[in-house]
Amino acid sequence: MPRVSRVRSLGKYFLLLDNLLVVLGFFVVFPLISIRFVDQLGWAALVVGLALGLRQFLQQGLGIFGGALADRFGAKPLIVTGMLLRAAGFATMALADQPWILIFSCALSAFGGTLFDPPRVALVIKLTRPHERGRFYSLLMMQDSAGVVIGALLGSWLLRYDFHWVCWFGAAFFVLAAALNAFVLPAYRVSTSVRAPIMNGIKAAVKDSYFRRYVLTLTGYYVLSIQVMLMLPLLVNEVSGAPETIRWMYLIQAILSLSLLYPIARWSEKYFRLDQRLMVGLLLMTFSLMPLGFVHSLSGILALIFFFYLGLIIAEPARETLSASLSNPHARASYMGFSKLGLAFGGAIGYTGGGWLYDIGHEMNLPEIPWLLLGVVGIITALALHRQFSPGV
């Protein structure tokens, strides 16, 4: 095997191992935050949604700066530092008995993600060839799904003893991932520019009007997708009366991803454009969420969640590949950092607005309100994507 191909192959194996640790560390903790602070401690969903939304907004909104730093200094120092900050955030969350401590721990976790996420995404682009990139994203998503289930199961089991254990295990995974990157990851450059000024990559991404429009349009997509961390777990827990049933939600995701994600990606890439796959997945997610306020059985809710996840596994590999194809190789990490701005806005709106609407819907005895409004957001987003990517429109 030629040296370059061997380096790429080993690099992809490393990315898979690194991704597994990150997913396990994150999903041990985050799916249980709303259960811990809303259901167990009786905090308002708005307060918890604000903390989660702030985490999302800070991490993704500042991602362009993390990406620019990685373009300038390389991936390794940013990844290691960021993962240690994420671990510190989870350790602090174990002590959260007041809203400000939860908010501070989420902010600390966000700053860690700001540093390690853009260079990790840029490494995927660097180590994969364009024709294999969509399939590799599908493999990462399959791994994510398995990690989500294992992490959620481990977190649910640890929650029986104490939420402290949930947070400490999450922190331990990120410390392990930081050590792996520190001692194994080569000092890769993630852009083709050699030590260009930090602002060069930021300016290139911000001034790219086509890419900017695409990124901001994805705000609506993320408003829907992040509900797997807030409103969907709350709904499943509310209907079932047992936090352990959340595992079924993530089990559905795992089964779908492991059985269908890769075949769907292989088949659809032959016949459909990336933007078409993204829009189809988004519409399926949209029409799965809208009826949730009218369904009162656990089986009915899980059936709709099944179709929501099916839409997600159609849309997500296409979104990742489309973002990579629109990026500038001279400022790869900066573009990937800027691409997270839609997630920053979508996360902030989805978490804070979703928590607020969830509270309002229950106070007014109209639980369908947040789900119908999410449907409106999804339809508007799909129309905006169609307008940008359809020829002649």
C-alpha positions, -999 to +999 in steps of 0.1 A: +000+000+000+014+034-009+025+055+020-002+082+015-030+056+012-016+039+044-016+072+063-052+079+052-063+044+062-047+046+097-060+081+101-096+070+094-093+042+120-081+067+145-110+090+137-135+061+143-119+053+177-118+090+187-154+095+176-166+066+197-151+080+229-165+114+222-200+101+215-200+079+246-188+107+268-214+131+255-244+108+255-237+094+290-246+128+303-267+150+280-298+129+274-303+128+311-299+165+319-336+173+313-347+143+333-324+152+362-332+189+365-368+190+353-382+157+364-362+149+395-353+184+409-385+201+396-368+230+377-387+248+349-380+233+315-372+269+304-343+271+328-328+238+316-335+247+280-317+280+285-286+262+298-286+237+270-293+265+244-264+286+258-241+256+255-252+250+219-249+287+209-215+292+225-199+261+211-212+264+176-213+302+174-177+305+183-167+274+162-153+296+135-126+309+159-118+274+169-115+265+133-093+295+125-070+286+154-067+250+140-059+263+105-031+284+121-017+260+147-028+225+136-055+202+149-038+184+178-033+212+205-069+224+199-084+190+202-065+180+234-072+213+251-109+213+241-115+178+254-100+186+288-123+216+290-153+194+282-143+170+309-140+199+334-175+211+324-190+176+331-172+174+364-187+208+374-222+197+363-220+170+390-221+198+416-250+217+400-276+224+426-285+259+414-292+271+379-261+293+376-238+262+382-256+243+355-253+272+331-216+276+340-209+239+335-227+240+301-206+271+291-174+253+301-184+223+281-192+246+251-158+262+251-142+228+250-164+218+220-155+251+203-119+241+203-120+204+195-150+201+171-139+221+140-105+205+137-120+170+141-144+177+113-116+191+091-096+160+097-124+139+082-122+160+051-084+158+050-082+121+054-111+110+031-113+114-007-144+132-021-159+100-036-157+081-003-166+110+020-204+104+021-199+068+030-175+076+057-199+101+072-225+073+072-201+050+090-195+077+116-233+081+120-237+044+125-211+045+151-228+075+167-260+056+169-244+026+186-226+050+210-258+069+217-275+037+229-246+025+249-241+059+264-278+064+273-280+029+288-249+035+309-261+069+319-296+056+329-280+029+349-257+053+367-286+077+374-302+050+396-273+056+420-265+093+416-262+119+389-227+126+401-216+092+386-232+101+353-211+133+351-179+117+363-181+089+337-188+114+310-157+134+321-136+102+322-144+094+285-132+129+275-100+126+295-093+093+278-100+108+244-077+138+252-049+114+262-054+093+230-051+125+209-021+137+228-001+106+224-013+090+191-026+118+168+001+131+144+006+169+141-017+172+111-022+204+092-059+208+084-057+234+057-036+239+025-025+274+036+008+274+055+005+294+088-018+320+072-030+347+096-060+336+117-084+362+103-078+350+067-099+319+071-126+337+091-129+364+064-130+338+036-159+319+053-179+350+062-176+366+028-187+334+009-223+345+004-235+311-010-220+292+018-233+317+043-268+315+031-267+277+033-254+277+068-280+302+081-308+283+064-298+252+083-309+270+115-344+256+110-331+220+105-312+222+138-342+235+156-359+202+149-329+179+152-318+190+187-352+180+202-338+145+207-319+161+236-348+181+252-385+177+242-385+141+229-369+127+262-393+148+282-423+135+263-413+099+265-406+102+302-439+120+308-460+094+290-442+064+304-435+077+339-401+060+339-368+076+328-355+042+318-379+042+288-357+068+271-334+040+261-361+027+237-359+060+219-322+057+213-325+020+206-348+029+176-321+053+164-294+026+167-314-001+149-323+022+120-288+035+117-270+002+119-294-015+094-304+012+070-281+042+071-253+029+050-275+012+024-297+043+021-266+065+016-251+042-010-284+039-030-294+076-028-260+090-038-265+072-072-298+088-080-303+120-059-283+152-053-271+160-018-296+189-014-325+166-025-316+140+002-313+167+028-348+181+020-365+147+019-350+138+053-360+172+067-396+169+055-399+134+070-386+147+103-411+176+101-442+155+095-432+131+122-430+158+149-462+176+141-487+149+154-468+142+187-489+166+207-520+146+198-507+111+206-510+099+242-497+063+240-460+053+243-462+030+213-477+058+191-450+082+202-422+057+196-437+050+161-435+087+152-399+089+167-391+059+144-400+081+113-382+111+128-350+092+130-355+077+096-356+113+083-325+122+103-304+093+089-314+104+053-306+140+059-275+140+081-249+123+059-261+145+030-258+177+051-223+168+063-211+159+027-228+190+013-211+213+039-177+197+031-182+201-007-190+238-004-159+245+018-127+262+007-096+239+011-074+269+019-095+275+051-110+241+057-113+243+095-126+279+094-153+268+070-163+239+092-163+261+122-185+286+104-208+258+092-218+253+129-233+288+131-267+273+120-264+248+148-256+277+172-288+296+163-309+265+159-297+251+192-303+283+211-338+287+195-347+251+197-336+245+234-348+278+248-379+282+227-387+245+230-384+246+268-405+277+270-432+263+246-432+230+265-440+249+297-466+271+281-483+242+264-487+223+297-499+254+315-526+261+289-534+223+285-524+226+249-494+202+246-497+202+208-485+238+204-447+232+204-449+203+180-471+222+155-447+252+156-418+229+150-436+216+119-440+252+106-402+257+111-394+225+092-416+234+062-402+269+059-366+255+061-373+229+033-387+257+011-357+279+017-333+250+008-353+242-023-350+279-034-312+279-030-304+246-047-330+242-074-317+254-108-336+283-122-352+293-089 
